[in-house]
Amino acid sequence: MTDKQEIEELKRKVEALEKWQKERKLQQITYPLDIQSFKVLVKYFMSIVSLVDMRIVGLGDRRLFTYLGIQDSQRFQVAPQTLFKYSASASTDRLTLADAALPNDTAVTLYSDDTYPPPLDVDITYFVVESSGNTLKLSLTSGGAAINITGVGAGQQYLQVVALV
């Protein structure tokens, strides 16, 4: 590379750095907030608009929470609850979800406003097995044997996807 080419290359690098520096300055926030700082916050950071506290009728003191957020004019739910109504079949050991399908190995818990399909119960993490369309079976372990459901339970039945930590 000739000296002239090296100088041109260095000029391009300096221009790129100056451009980068200018863009970073536009993203800096000052206090008290000026209009530019407010625009930076709205564009690059999420704001929680509100907390939604839901209590499903019949679920007792169990409360479900979700947050509504906004970033760069886009509204969305933060950590949405994944709650699905289901019905159980003792003859097939399957749960049928209303308007949903879950893949195998999804961790779930169950809620009921009355009686759970025996032997299923509250406060137990189950895993989806043998998922097909909107029907599935449950297991106590990921990829384990399906649980033999001996009754359909009563009342409203809900399944919630949970995140394992």
C-alpha positions as CSV (number, residue, x, y, z in Angstrom):
1,M,0.0,0.0,0.0
2,T,1.4,3.4,-0.9
3,D,1.6,6.4,1.4
4,K,-1.2,8.1,-0.4
5,Q,-3.5,5.0,0.0
6,E,-2.6,4.8,3.7
7,I,-3.5,8.4,4.2
8,E,-6.9,7.9,2.4
9,E,-7.6,4.9,4.5
10,L,-6.8,6.8,7.7
11,K,-9.1,9.7,6.5
12,R,-12.0,7.2,6.0
13,K,-11.4,5.7,9.4
14,V,-11.4,9.2,11.0
15,E,-14.6,10.1,9.2
16,A,-16.3,6.9,10.4
17,L,-15.2,7.6,14.0
18,E,-16.5,11.2,13.8
19,K,-19.8,10.0,12.4
20,W,-20.0,7.4,15.2
21,Q,-19.2,10.0,17.8
22,K,-21.9,12.3,16.4
23,E,-24.5,9.5,16.5
24,R,-23.5,8.7,20.1
25,K,-23.9,12.3,21.2
26,L,-27.4,12.3,19.7
27,Q,-28.2,9.4,22.0
28,Q,-26.9,11.0,25.2
29,I,-29.4,11.9,27.8
30,T,-29.3,15.2,29.7
31,Y,-31.1,16.2,32.9
32,P,-33.4,17.9,33.2
33,L,-34.7,16.2,30.1
34,D,-34.6,18.3,26.9
35,I,-36.5,17.3,23.8
36,Q,-33.6,15.4,22.3
37,S,-33.1,13.4,25.5
38,F,-36.8,12.6,25.6
39,K,-36.7,11.3,22.0
40,V,-33.7,9.1,22.9
41,L,-35.5,7.6,25.8
42,V,-38.6,6.9,23.8
43,K,-36.7,5.3,20.9
44,Y,-34.1,3.2,22.7
45,F,-35.6,2.3,26.0
46,M,-38.7,0.4,27.0
47,S,-41.2,2.1,29.3
48,I,-43.7,0.2,31.4
49,V,-47.1,1.8,30.8
50,S,-49.1,-0.1,33.3
51,L,-49.4,-3.3,35.4
52,V,-52.4,-5.5,34.7
53,D,-53.5,-7.6,37.7
54,M,-55.9,-10.3,36.7
55,R,-57.8,-12.5,38.9
56,I,-59.5,-15.4,37.1
57,V,-62.9,-16.1,38.6
58,G,-62.7,-19.3,40.6
59,L,-59.0,-19.5,40.9
60,G,-59.1,-18.2,44.5
61,D,-56.2,-16.1,45.5
62,R,-54.1,-16.9,42.5
63,R,-53.3,-13.7,40.6
64,L,-51.9,-13.4,37.1
65,F,-49.8,-10.4,36.2
66,T,-48.7,-8.9,32.9
67,Y,-47.1,-5.6,32.1
68,L,-47.9,-3.3,29.2
69,G,-44.9,-1.6,27.7
70,I,-44.0,0.8,24.9
71,Q,-40.8,1.4,23.0
72,D,-40.4,3.6,19.8
73,S,-44.2,3.9,19.5
74,Q,-44.6,0.1,19.6
75,R,-46.9,-1.3,22.3
76,F,-46.5,-4.8,23.7
77,Q,-46.9,-7.1,26.6
78,V,-44.0,-7.8,28.8
79,A,-43.8,-11.3,30.3
80,P,-47.3,-12.2,29.2
81,Q,-49.1,-15.0,31.0
82,T,-49.7,-18.0,28.8
83,L,-52.9,-19.4,30.1
84,F,-55.1,-21.8,28.1
85,K,-58.4,-23.3,28.9
86,Y,-58.5,-27.1,28.5
87,S,-60.7,-30.1,28.9
88,A,-59.6,-33.6,29.9
89,S,-60.4,-37.0,28.6
90,A,-60.1,-40.1,30.9
91,S,-60.5,-42.4,27.9
92,T,-57.5,-41.0,26.0
93,D,-55.4,-39.4,28.8
94,R,-55.3,-36.3,26.7
95,L,-56.0,-32.6,27.4
96,T,-57.6,-30.6,24.6
97,L,-56.6,-27.0,24.6
98,A,-59.0,-24.2,23.3
99,D,-57.3,-22.4,20.4
100,A,-53.7,-23.4,21.2
101,A,-51.0,-26.0,20.5
102,L,-48.0,-26.6,22.7
103,P,-44.8,-28.5,21.7
104,N,-43.4,-31.5,23.6
105,D,-41.3,-30.8,26.7
106,T,-43.2,-27.5,27.4
107,A,-43.4,-27.1,31.2
108,V,-46.9,-26.3,32.5
109,T,-48.9,-26.0,35.7
110,L,-52.7,-26.4,36.1
111,Y,-55.4,-24.4,37.7
112,S,-59.1,-25.2,38.3
113,D,-62.0,-23.4,40.0
114,D,-63.3,-26.7,41.2
115,T,-61.8,-30.2,40.9
116,Y,-58.7,-31.3,38.9
117,P,-58.8,-34.3,36.6
118,P,-57.5,-37.0,38.8
119,P,-54.6,-37.6,39.5
120,L,-53.5,-34.1,38.3
121,D,-53.1,-31.4,41.0
122,V,-52.1,-27.8,41.6
123,D,-48.5,-26.7,42.4
124,I,-47.0,-29.5,40.3
125,T,-44.9,-28.8,37.1
126,Y,-45.9,-31.1,34.3
127,F,-44.3,-31.6,30.9
128,V,-46.1,-31.9,27.6
129,V,-45.7,-35.2,25.8
130,E,-47.3,-36.7,22.8
131,S,-48.4,-33.4,21.5
132,S,-50.6,-33.5,18.4
133,G,-52.4,-30.4,17.2
134,N,-54.3,-28.9,20.1
135,T,-54.2,-32.1,22.2
136,L,-51.5,-33.4,24.5
137,K,-50.6,-35.7,27.3
138,L,-48.8,-34.7,30.5
139,S,-45.8,-36.3,32.2
140,L,-44.0,-35.6,35.5
141,T,-40.7,-35.5,33.7
142,S,-39.5,-34.1,30.4
143,G,-39.9,-36.8,27.8
144,G,-41.3,-39.2,30.5
145,A,-44.2,-41.5,30.5
146,A,-47.7,-40.0,30.1
147,I,-49.9,-39.8,33.2
148,N,-53.0,-42.0,33.3
149,I,-55.9,-39.5,33.7
150,T,-58.8,-41.3,35.5
151,G,-61.4,-38.5,35.5
152,V,-62.3,-35.2,33.8
153,G,-62.5,-33.0,36.9
154,A,-65.1,-30.3,37.2
155,G,-65.4,-26.5,36.7
156,Q,-63.1,-24.4,34.6
157,Q,-59.7,-25.9,33.9
158,Y,-56.7,-23.8,32.9
159,L,-53.1,-24.7,31.9
160,Q,-50.3,-22.2,32.2
161,V,-46.9,-22.4,30.5
162,V,-44.2,-21.8,33.0
163,A,-40.5,-20.8,32.6
164,L,-38.1,-23.0,34.4
165,V,-35.1,-21.3,36.1
